[in-house]
Amino acid sequence: MPIKLYDTLTAKTVEFVPQKEKEIKMYVCGVTVYDECHLGHARAAICFDVIRKYFEYSGYDVKMVVNFTDVDDKIINRAKLEKKDALEISSKYIDKYFIDMDRLHIKRATHYPKATEHISHIIEFVKALIEKGAAYVVEGDVYFEVSKFKERQRTNLRKGNIGFVFQSFNLIDELTVYENVELPLLYLKVSPSERRRKVSEVLERMKITHRKKHFPQQLSGGQQQRVAISRAVVTKPMLILADEPTGNLDSTNGEEVMNLLTELNNEGTTIVMVTHSPSDADKAHRIIQLFDGHIVTENIRQIL
């Protein structure tokens, strides 16, 4: 029986075919070691541990690599706070990581490379990306040049990783609340049972389950925006683009929407929001003021 895996690049379930017969190489992005592990780290470790053990059970020789990001602004900030060397901080939390993973009976990886051991390789790799036009530099930071992606790649990137929240809600009038939220999952070809689970979870979280059979025009502005946010987050995107998300709401509903976005951001979702509201902007970690398309001021708050 063939093994099938979900390919995030193509947003399709595909048959797994190893490069070499009975040999598998797994690379799993590890933790940034500035603090102790949390449940999210445990979940990821257990998922990949189960996959690895199933491959081994199926007769494959698995070589697994899990990296440690042991140089990062958060590590430096922690070191300053505790008045210690950054490498001392990272070593401390690497040790704690192994204690936690051993308690969960996670089989240890074949190799655990550290970012600090490969800085020269990383620099050469990034240089090569820039020289090929696949990346570009802005004020010392390097970004992927997404315009080099093929149209299908860009489409798959958007629908699986980016959620959108609009000032005018942009719900489809002919669809119910449930159907509006379900729509992105249909594009991703998620199974019916999984769609029901995901939609039910997000509607419950946004406190809009009691309206799931209603149509957008039967909802208040605040309720419509909660549905719009539900639709934006049901795929668990890494990035949400929010255009004046409270612009059409009264202060009470606007505050509720901002609290929801703040919760999502605290859980790891990056949110880029355009707003004219000083109170909404004040909730951001980074505020950029524009005038006629030009940056006037920029304020970055240090978050540990």
Secondary structure, DSSP 4 states (H G I P E B T S, - for coil): ---EEEETTTTEEEE---SBTTEEEEEE---B-SS---HHHHHHHHHHHHHHHHHHHTT-EEEEEE-BB---HHHHHHHHHHTS-HHHHHHHHHHHHHHHHHHTTPPPPSB--BGGGSHHHHHHHHHHHHHTTSEEEETTEEEE-GGGS-HHHHHHHHHHHEEEE-TT----TTS-HHHHHHHHHHHTT--HHHHHHHHHHHHHHTT-GGGTTS-GGGS-HHHHHHHHHHHHHTT--SEEEEESTTTTS-HHHHHHHHHHHHHHHHTT-EEEEE-S-HHHHTT-SEEEEEETTEEEEEEE----
